[in-house]
Amino acid sequence: MSTLNSSTLQPLTFLLTGIPGMSATQVWISIPFCILYAIALTGNSMILFVVIHERSLHEPMYYFLSMLSATDLGLSLCTLSTTLGVLWFDAREITLDACMAQMFFLHSFTFMESGVLLAMAFDRFIAICDPLRYATILTKTRIIQIGLAVGVRVIAVITPMVLLVKRLSFCQRKVLSHSYCYHIDFIKLSCTDNRINSIMGLFVLFSTSGIDCPCILISYVLIIHSVLSIASPEERKKAFNTCISHISAVAIFFIPLISLSLVHRYSHNAPPFVHTMMANIFLLVPPVLNPIIYSVKTKQIRRAIIKVVHRLAA
């Protein structure tokens, strides 16, 4: 079996995968994918638009929500071309450099979302546990600093993880499991030792979501403790209601992310269809559901969207 090094003069190409066993019906399967992408792009663009243009939404909670929408937009856009290309035109080939670029943006936006969800948990913690200092703690400058810290952390850990892919050599089998380049899926194709890449991938996971998820849980333990100390049942209900949207966003992000990582690392005998479905749920569910959840559960966002729609219709 011949070996192909990523540094050879001829560009390395890999094959993306649509829906295993359903190649004849992929054009029809693309219809719900198009609808989901359209919902994700429209919904997140709308939330970004209303937060930017509505003065009543110029508050810390909504600034963080706009960061979440921006990361969801990025997550959708960085896989849109390859996913629909595979389903519509069976355009499965992708070069190593294009794959690395997509891998960088895909993982960057994924772990940025994890960091933004942690920032939103901090926002809810301050709003409920220390409301009198909320405005002085979460100033515009502080929010910008938090956003920059999230971005810098992600770039610092993702860049070496992606660059390390260049050291790998690949055999003739170069078929990826998904319609986009996912790190753990990609390095499994290497016919040389990929332990360094695997360790780096785990380091990235634990240094981002592995820190963010426990911190979010701790913040909610403290929030629940604080809310239960409130005497009035109505005030307790009101405090919990402000957290429902964020808790939903955390659940629909972390559950698919953890499930996909576990499937790739430990379920080697799982049917290809399972890998594909988990990958698509991880990719599309958060960007599609987040704007819907925040529009339905957050009165101010809902009012602002209705106001914008009426203005455009007039």
Secondary structure, DSSP 8 states (H G I E B T S, - for coil): ---EETTSSS--EEE---STT-GGGHHHHHHHHHHHHHHHHHHHHHHHHHHHH-GGG-SHHHHHHHHHHHHHHHHHHHHHHHHHHHHHH---EEEHHHHHHHHHHHHHHHHHHHHHHHHHHHHHHHHHH-GGGHHHHS-HHHHHHHHHHHHHHHHHHHHHHHHGGGG-EE-S--B-SSSS--HHHHHTTBSS--HHHHHHHHHHHHHTHHHHHHHHHHHHHHHHHHHHT-S-HHHHHHHHHHHHHHHHHHHHHHHHHHHHHHHHHH-TTS-HHHHHHHHHHHHHHHHHHHHHHHHHH-HHHHHHHHHHHHHHH-
